[in-house]
Amino acid sequence: APGSWEVDVEDPGAFEQCARSLNEIRTVYFLGGIQAAEPDPADLDALDQSQEAGVISLFRLSKALLNLGYGTKALTLKVVTNDASETSRGATLNPYAASLGGFCKSLARERSNWEVSCLDVSLGTGEDFDFLAHSIAIEPALRPGEQIAIRHGARYVQKLVAFDLPPVSRIPFRKHGVYFILGGAGGIGVELSKYLAETVNANLVLVGRTALNKEDRK
């Protein structure tokens, strides 16, 4: 149909080619996290396909928008998943889509001028799909670390609750052990590295996207 495109999600340049043909993009609805069929955790091919259509495609779309100069522009990005959040015990879950929620949280922090939201809906019986469409349209931008789900007309917001861990009898780390830490240059990674170095004289391998500052290098 005129004004519509079919994008090959396995083509890294497909999203940029599509976006380049548009005059100005203000709002993007990303539905790559919608999966009608119940996932089979043992089906690795289905897992690969879901990630290709989901978080990998969203990464390529975000990269395409940045390449086209949208990094400095106001943009609304609404990402929709289904049944990735457990709002009631025993509910059928779509774990394949959960990676999109994590990516959106990072993107919302890194692109403060973009209004990024990730909304999880349910495709189960009893859902009002007109209401879901309206909820998607009016969903505001994410607050840092926020997870939103809509179930049977109610809007759920995931919250973190403090939990006191019991004391341990011994430190579960090896003296002079070697520890490989992904995200080692981030706040938690740096603190964990300091702890390991001070308590067990650990040998550390830190991997991250940013370099350590002078204070952390000490």
Disulfide bonds with the S-S distance in Angstrom:
none
